[in-house]
């Protein structure tokens, strides 16, 4: 699913930087430039998430957030140079979901965006997924290859589901762990390694060797 992120930021340099960052990470973007039409633009564009500055021409970001909340539950992240405790409290009181100060850490900003999107738009698991002859059956917690099946634990099934839905691309360890955390399945870095090794043993037992490849310092790839 391609998520659309709206940027409500009056600084054209920061606005362009955010659009470039988001597009490079697989998001669709739109931006408000006429701040008298902000609410109308939100309703027209219907974004999946909004990045909202506090200090804007005319009405403040806090006011706009409260207005948006009157008709939408869209996730809102305040990205602002205002860093006082009162500003952060106001962002919560007005209905904001997260608060990041400028200059922002791009990795943290992207992590917060992805986390909010996953919580707000939970992914529905498909009936079965196929990759290179292997068939994952999420509903029964098993993986099939050439008429042989391996039974999977809940964690193993979720890890494989994530890898299958991102087949052909490198999945970082951090992204997998965050996905499991959002699914209320606690897996830390060491536990992930243990689970991956167990999955590999089970897959090897049904003839799938080297199905999950480790990309050094990057993650896993199927």
C-alpha positions, 0 to 999 in steps of 0.5 A: 500500500502506497501511503500519502503523507501531507506536509504542512510546513511554511519553510520551502527548504524544509518542505522540499527536504521532507518531500525528497526524504519521503519519496526516497523511502517509498511514500507519496507526498503532497504539500500545503503552500496556501495556508488559508486553504489548509483544511480544504486541502486536507479534506481534498487530499485525504492523506494517510498521515500529516507532518505539521509545523506549529508556527505557520502563517495565520493559524497555528499548527495547534489550531489546525490540528484541533480543526482536523480532529473535528472530522478526521483521525488521520495520524498527525506528527508535529515537526517543529522548532518549538521544543518546550514542554508546554508545546509538546503538551499542547500537541497532545491536548490538540490531538497530535500523535507524535512530536519531533523537534527540528533539526530532526533525526531522519531515521527517527522521523521515518521510524515514527511515521512507519510505526504510526502508519502500521498502527493506524492502517493494520495490514490484513494478512493474505490467505497464502503467499508464494515465493520461489516454490515455497507457500506460506499458509498464515492461517494455519502457521505452516510453510509448504515446499514440494508437498512437505510442510514445516509447522511454525510458531507464531513468531516464526510465522510473523517473521516469514510473513514479513519477509514474504510480503517484502520478497526480493528486497532486503529487510533490516533487522530493526524493521522486522523487530518493529513489525513484531513489536507492533503486532504485540509479539516481543522479539529483541535483537538476540531473539530475532537471531534465534528465531531466524536460525530455527526457521532456517532449520525447519526450512532445511528439513523440507528441502529449502536450503539458503532460502533466507539469506543474510546481507551483512550489516543490512538484514535478511533477504528471500 
